């Protein structure tokens, strides 16, 4: 296909992509409103969302394959993405009837958008990301089984603390520095970010400890553990992870105890730590300066933010068209700044719908947590939801210059194996609690029917 023909086709198809994403968002929003009004998850239809996702994926990969010479590998990649998504979705729905299907579909939508953008940027990374998606789905399955059937997870608190501290100390000792932070360990040919996996450990440890009424003195071990993991990631210069750990702790601790004194004290110490980090770490000062005014040093310190803002603005409401932008100019467009690449070629409207999907994921996660039958389950689902929500807000806020950039990944979208596995693990926690809630609802319905039958027999 000639360049002119491709341009016409891409300019036309951008409205198609916006329409499909809007349909998924609108159905998910309507479903979430119904769920908040106590409509049963398993009784609602997902409409045509799986079909629409397949349609979105196939048309996007077909369009990319027509750029220049016909790229058969891109076509095969589209088929692989659709097959992997459908297999994951249908298998999980078959295995777990009480699963929140809309929550899974919203996450899969984010993943598929990420696959399309990565295929546009670097096809080899897109293929790897599909591999990580498959492994993440297995991790999701295992996490659901763990939450659903393992009743003594709180007994593992101290071993989990040891593991969490051990991997962070190991990273600090032998890890390698990437992007100013020493938070990576190379295992074989892959770079692994241990601080990502500690997020799950932190949620499990805090949920197990906070579900019981204890004095502050008896909570000292978990308070000390939280302080140490935050300190260790600060020493690794990974302030994004430190901020995330802190937010998860404060939200969960205050939710469980309403102890404003400890929450306020932790916030004060976090503020002091942030000031000290600003003076100790040069890359932190660089990011603050770039956030304050990227145009003052646009060729150096402000280059990333400036290119991100230019890309988002140049895309306009509906985007320049898939394959017609210049996302390669954006630094770290495959990881930290992938949201800017999406907005450039798919439009600000698509970006708004993606933010909306993250918000709906957060709302459904909180609703699932509030409907949990046990305090530990409530805190587990709340912690997983908070972790995903804070990470999403942090990276998107940094990309659009709302807050200083911290360097965390965009859950389910950015390239990265560690991020994909851990994000699916957190989703598995939420889904496991949703399945337990559904089982409780079924038991209550059966009890009500039984009581109704008994009253009817008495009347007879």
C-alpha positions in Angstrom: 0.0 0.0 0.0 1.3 3.4 -0.9 2.0 6.0 1.8 -0.9 8.2 0.6 -3.4 5.3 0.7 -2.2 4.3 4.1 -2.6 7.8 5.4 -6.2 8.0 4.2 -7.0 4.6 5.7 -5.3 5.5 9.1 -7.1 8.8 9.3 -10.4 7.1 8.7 -9.8 4.2 11.1 -8.9 6.5 14.1 -12.6 7.2 14.5 -13.3 3.5 14.4 -10.8 2.9 17.3 -12.3 5.7 19.4 -15.8 4.3 18.9 -14.8 0.8 19.9 -13.0 2.0 23.1 -16.0 4.2 23.9 -18.3 1.2 23.6 -16.2 -0.8 26.0 -16.0 2.0 28.5 -19.7 2.8 28.3 -20.7 -0.9 28.8 -18.3 -1.1 31.7 -19.6 2.1 33.3 -23.2 0.9 33.0 -22.3 -2.4 34.5 -20.4 -0.8 37.4 -23.4 1.4 38.2 -25.6 -1.7 38.3 -23.1 -3.5 40.5 -23.1 -0.6 43.0 -26.8 -1.0 43.1 -26.4 -4.7 44.2 -27.1 -6.4 40.9 -25.4 -9.8 40.9 -22.1 -10.0 38.9 -22.7 -13.5 37.6 -26.2 -12.6 36.3 -25.2 -9.7 34.0 -24.2 -10.1 30.4 -20.9 -8.7 29.1 -22.7 -7.8 25.9 -20.4 -7.9 22.9 -17.2 -6.7 24.7 -15.1 -9.8 23.9 -16.2 -9.6 20.2 -15.4 -5.8 20.2 -12.0 -6.4 21.7 -11.2 -9.0 19.0 -12.5 -6.5 16.4 -10.3 -3.8 17.8 -7.2 -6.0 17.9 -7.6 -7.4 14.4 -8.3 -4.1 12.7 -5.4 -2.4 14.5 -2.9 -5.1 13.5 -4.3 -5.4 10.0 -3.8 -1.6 9.6 -0.3 -1.8 10.9 0.5 -4.7 8.5 -0.5 -2.5 5.5 2.1 0.2 6.2 4.5 -0.2 3.3 5.0 -3.8 2.3 2.4 -6.3 3.6 3.8 -7.5 6.9 2.6 -11.1 7.4 4.2 -11.3 10.9 2.1 -8.4 12.1 -1.0 -10.1 10.8 0.0 -13.3 12.7 0.7 -11.2 15.8 -2.9 -9.9 15.7 -4.2 -13.5 15.5 -2.0 -14.5 18.4 -3.2 -11.6 20.5 -6.9 -12.5 19.9 -6.3 -16.2 20.5 -4.5 -15.6 23.7 -7.1 -13.2 25.0 -10.0 -15.4 24.2 -8.4 -18.5 25.6 -7.6 -16.6 28.9 -11.1 -15.1 29.2 -13.1 -18.2 28.4 -10.9 -20.5 30.5 -11.2 -18.2 33.6 -14.9 -17.8 33.1 -15.3 -21.5 32.9 -13.2 -22.3 36.0 -14.7 -19.5 38.2 -18.4 -18.8 37.6 -18.5 -16.0 40.3 -15.6 -14.0 38.8 -16.1 -10.4 38.0 -16.0 -10.7 34.2 -16.2 -6.9 33.5 -13.2 -6.3 35.7 -11.2 -8.9 33.7 -12.4 -7.4 30.4 -11.4 -3.9 31.4 -7.9 -5.2 32.3 -7.7 -7.1 29.0 -8.7 -4.0 27.1 -5.7 -2.1 28.6 -3.4 -5.0 27.8 -4.6 -5.1 24.1 -4.1 -1.4 23.7 -0.6 -1.9 25.1 0.1 -4.7 22.6 -1.0 -2.5 19.6 1.2 0.4 20.7 4.2 -1.8 21.3 3.7 -3.4 17.9 3.8 0.0 16.5 6.9 0.9 18.4 9.0 -2.3 18.5 7.4 -5.6 17.4 9.8 -7.8 19.3 8.7 -6.2 22.5 5.1 -6.7 21.6 5.6 -10.4 21.2 7.4 -10.6 24.6 4.6 -8.7 26.2 2.1 -11.3 24.9 4.3 -13.9 26.5 4.2 -12.0 29.8 0.5 -11.7 29.4 0.2 -15.4 29.2 2.4 -15.9 32.3 0.5 -13.1 34.1 -2.8 -15.0 33.4 -1.3 -18.1 35.0 -0.2 -16.0 37.9 -3.8 -14.6 38.1 -5.2 -18.1 38.2 -2.8 -19.2 40.9 -3.5 -16.1 43.0 -7.3 -16.7 42.7 -6.8 -20.2 43.9 -4.6 -19.0 46.8 -7.1 -16.4 48.0 -10.1 -18.7 47.5 -8.8 -21.9 49.1 -5.8 -21.1 51.3 -7.3 -20.3 54.7 -4.1 -19.8 56.7 -2.3 -17.2 54.7 -1.9 -15.0 57.8 0.3 -17.7 59.3 2.9 -16.8 56.6 3.4 -13.2 57.8 6.9 -13.5 59.2 8.3 -15.7 56.4 6.9 -13.2 53.9 8.5 -10.3 55.8 11.8 -12.1 55.6 11.5 -12.8 51.9 10.5 -9.2 51.2 13.4 -7.7 53.1 15.8 -10.3 51.7 15.1 -9.6 48.0 15.3 -5.8 48.6 18.6 -6.2 50.4 19.9 -8.4 47.7 18.8 -5.9 45.1 20.6 -3.1 47.0 23.8 -5.3 47.1 24.0 -6.8 43.6 21.4 -5.0 41.6 22.2 -2.8 38.6 21.2 0.8 38.0 18.8 1.7 35.2 17.3 5.2 34.9 18.9 6.5 38.0 17.5 3.7 40.3 19.4 0.6 41.4 16.3 -1.6 41.5 17.0 -4.3 38.9 18.4 -7.8 39.1 19.4 -9.7 36.0 18.2 -13.3 35.9 19.4 -15.1 32.8 18.7 -12.7 30.0 15.8 -10.9 31.7 15.9 -7.8 34.0 13.6 -8.4 37.0 12.4 -5.6 39.4 12.0 -7.2 42.9 10.3 -4.1 44.3 7.3 -4.9 42.1 6.8 -8.3 43.8 7.3 -6.8 47.3 4.0 -4.9 46.6 2.1 -8.1 46.8 4.0 -9.2 49.9 3.2 -5.8 51.6 -0.5 -6.1 50.8 -0.6 -9.7 52.2 1.4 -8.8 55.4 -0.6 -5.6 56.2 -4.0 -7.3 55.5 -3.1 -10.3 57.8 -1.9 -8.0 60.7 -4.5 -5.3 60.5 -7.6 -7.6 60.4 -7.1 -8.1 64.2 -7.5 -5.6 66.9 -4.1 -5.0 68.4 -2.3 -2.3 70.4 0.3 -0.2 68.7 3.0 -2.1 70.5 1.8 -5.4 69.2 1.8 -3.9 65.7 5.4 -2.9 66.0 6.8 -5.8 63.8 4.6 -4.9 60.8 5.2 -1.2 61.3 9.0 -1.9 61.4 8.7 -4.1 58.3 6.9 -1.4 56.4 9.4 1.3 57.4 12.3 -1.0 56.4 11.0 -1.8 52.9 10.3 1.9 52.3 13.8 2.8 53.5 15.4 0.0 51.3 13.7 1.2 48.1 14.6 4.8 48.9 18.3 3.7 49.2 17.8 2.1 45.8 16.7 5.6 44.6 13.3 4.0 43.6 11.1 6.8 45.0 8.1 5.7 42.9 8.0 2.4 44.7 8.6 4.1 48.1 5.6 6.4 47.4 3.5 3.5 46.4 4.4 1.5 49.6 3.7 4.5 51.8 0.2 5.1 50.2 -0.8 1.4 50.5 0.3 1.4 54.2 -1.5 4.7 55.1 -4.7 3.8 53.3 -4.9 0.3 54.8 -3.8 1.2 58.3 -6.3 4.0 58.6 -9.1 1.9 57.0 -8.5 -0.8 59.5 -7.8 1.1 62.7 -9.0 4.8 62.2 -5.8 5.6 64.0 -5.2 9.1 62.7 -2.2 9.6 65.0 0.0 6.9 63.4 -1.2 7.9 59.9 -0.4 11.6 60.5 3.0 10.6 62.0 3.8 8.4 59.0 2.8 11.2 56.7 5.1 13.7 58.5 8.0 11.3 58.3 7.3 10.7 54.6 7.5 14.5 54.1 10.8 14.7 55.9 12.1 11.8 53.9 11.0 13.4 50.6 12.9 16.6 51.5 16.0 14.6 52.4 15.8 12.6 49.2 15.5 15.8 47.2 18.8 17.1 48.6 20.6 13.7 48.4 19.6 12.4 44.9 20.5 14.4 41.8 17.9 12.6 39.6 15.1 13.6 42.0 16.1 17.3 41.7 16.2 16.9 38.0 12.7 15.5 37.9 11.3 18.2 40.2 12.9 20.9 38.0 11.6 19.3 34.9 8.1 19.2 36.4 8.2 22.8 37.6 9.3 24.2 34.2 10.3 21.7 31.5 10.8 24.5 28.9 13.6 26.2 30.9 15.9 23.4 29.9 14.0 21.7 27.2 17.0 20.0 25.5 18.2 18.3 28.7 16.3 18.0 32.0 12.9 18.9 30.5 13.2 16.9 27.3 11.1 13.9 28.4 8.2 16.0 29.8 8.3 18.4 26.9 8.2 15.6 24.2 5.3 14.0 26.1 3.3 17.1 26.2 4.0 17.9 22.5 3.0 14.4 21.5 -0.3 14.6 23.5 -1.1 18.0 22.1 -0.2 17.0 18.5 -2.6 14.0 18.6 -5.6 16.2 19.3 -8.9 14.7 20.2 -8.9 11.7 17.9 -5.2 11.3 17.2 -2.9 11.5 14.2 -3.8 8.0 13.1 -2.2 4.7 14.0 1.2 4.6 12.3 1.2 8.3 11.4 2.7 9.8 14.5 6.3 10.0 15.8 6.1 8.1 19.1 9.7 7.0 18.8 10.7 10.6 19.5 9.2 10.3 23.0 11.8 9.0 25.5 10.9 5.7 27.1 7.7 5.6 25.0 7.5 1.8 25.5 7.5 2.0 29.3 7.1 5.2 31.3 5.6 7.4 28.5 3.5 4.9 26.7 0.4 6.9 27.6 1.7 9.9 25.6 2.3 7.5 22.6 -1.3 6.3 22.9 -2.7 9.9 22.9 -0.6 10.9 20.0 -1.9 8.3 17.6 -5.2 7.3 19.1 -6.3 10.7 20.5 -6.9 12.4 23.8 -10.4 11.0 23.8 -9.0 7.5 23.9 -6.6 8.6 26.6 -9.6 9.8 28.7 -11.4 6.5 28.2 -8.3 4.6 29.4 -8.2 6.8 32.5 -11.9 6.1 32.9 -11.2 2.3 32.7 -8.6 2.6 35.5 -11.2 4.5 37.6 -13.8 1.9 37.0 -11.3 -0.8 38.0 -10.7 1.1 41.2 -14.4 1.6 41.9 -15.2 -2.1 41.3 -12.3 -3.2 43.5 -13.4 -1.0 46.4 -17.0 -2.2 46.0 -15.8 -5.8 46.1 -13.7 -5.0 49.2 -16.7 -3.5 51.0 -18.9 -6.5 50.2 -16.3 -8.9 51.6 -17.6 -11.1 54.5 -14.3 -11.0 56.6 -12.1 -8.1 57.6 -9.0 -9.8 56.2 -10.7 -10.3 52.8 -11.8 -6.6 52.8 -8.3 -5.4 53.5 -6.8 -7.7 50.9 -9.1 -6.5 48.1 -8.7 -2.9 49.3 -4.9 -3.1 49.4 -4.7 -4.6 45.9 -7.1 -2.0 44.5 -5.2 0.9 46.2 -1.9 -0.4 44.8 -3.2 -0.5 41.2 -5.0 2.9 41.6 -2.0 4.8 43.0 0.4 3.4 40.4 -1.9 4.3 37.6 -2.4 7.8 38.9 1.3 8.3 39.6 2.5 7.4 36.1 -0.3 9.1 34.2 -0.1 12.2 36.4 3.7 12.3 35.7 3.3 12.0 31.9 0.7 14.8 31.7 2.8 17.0 34.1 0.2 16.9 36.9 2.9 15.6 39.4 6.6 15.0 39.2 7.5 11.9 37.2 8.4 8.9 39.4 9.3 6.3 36.8 6.7 3.6 37.7 5.1 1.6 35.0 1.5 2.0 33.7 -0.3 -1.2 34.9 -1.2 -3.7 32.1 -0.1 -1.3 29.4 3.6 -0.5 29.7 6.2 -3.0 28.6 7.6 -5.0 31.5 7.4 -8.6 32.7 7.7 -7.8 36.4 4.9 -5.2 36.2 2.6 -7.5 34.2 3.0 -10.4 36.6 2.5 -8.3 39.7 -0.5 -6.4 38.2 -2.2 -9.7 37.4 -1.3 -11.0 40.8 -3.1 -8.0 42.4 -6.0 -8.5 40.1 -6.1 -12.1 41.2 -6.5 -11.0 44.8 -9.5 -8.8 43.9 -11.1 -11.6 41.8 -10.5 -14.2 44.5 -12.5 -12.0 47.0 -15.2 -11.4 44.4 -15.6 -15.1 43.9 -15.9 -15.6 47.7 -18.5 -12.8 47.8 -20.5 -14.5 45.1 -20.4 -17.9 47.0 -21.6 -16.1 50.1 -24.5 -14.6 48.1 -25.4 -18.0 46.7 -25.5 -19.5 50.2 -27.7 -16.7 51.5 -30.1 -17.2 48.6 -30.3 -20.9 49.2 -31.0 -20.2 52.9 -33.7 -17.8 52.1 -35.3 -20.3 49.6 -35.1 -23.0 52.3 -36.8 -20.8 54.9 -39.4 -19.8 52.4 -40.2 -23.4 51.6 -40.5 -24.2 55.3 -43.0 -21.4 55.8 -45.0 -22.6 52.8 -45.1 -26.1 54.2 -46.3 -24.8 57.6 -49.1 -22.9 55.9 -50.1 -26.0 54.1 
